[in-house]
Amino acid sequence: MAAAGADLGGFLEAAGRSLSGAQGELVGDELGAPGAVAIAEAELEVKATVEDAGAGKLGLRPVSSRDAREADIDPGLLSTLRIRYVAMADDTLAAPAERPTRTANGVIEEVSGREDVKALDRILGGLEFEATFVPASADWLVTAKDPKNRIVRQVVVGDAGG
């Protein structure tokens, strides 16, 4: 059986970096194409033993088919780790006319600076903001929530400025 194991979290992180690197190699930076064009989906399957690595972490010890034959290990006793990567389309896939010209942070800063919103923030003990761009109307919907996660204010802000 393989002598060395790996931290499960570290293994998953390394696999993700490897896929990201492959994505970059396939598309190339000079093309300016979104990464989702190259690899939309990938799956990695590993037969392994999973063990307690201490400190609340899991260890992963891959087992090859050769290891299983030589050590007479029943493959049914091994864990199968399946990692599925799915590329998500980002804003670069939207037509230029449907992309926002402002940033979410910029519109949140504008709304949070309004006197009525500042007063709510003081009264309620802090607000959390979220901004969502709506391409159909070229507007931003800014939502303010109180510490109990209740919506206390929603403001529509034009993408061209308020």
Secondary structure by P-SEA (a helix, b strand, c coil): cccccccaaaaaaaaaaaaaaaaaaaccccccccccccccbbbbbbbcccccccccbbbbbbbcaaaaaaaccccccbbbbbbbbbbbbccccccccccccccaaaaaaaaaacaaaaaaaaaacbbbbbbbbbccccbbbbbbbcccccccbbbbbbcccc
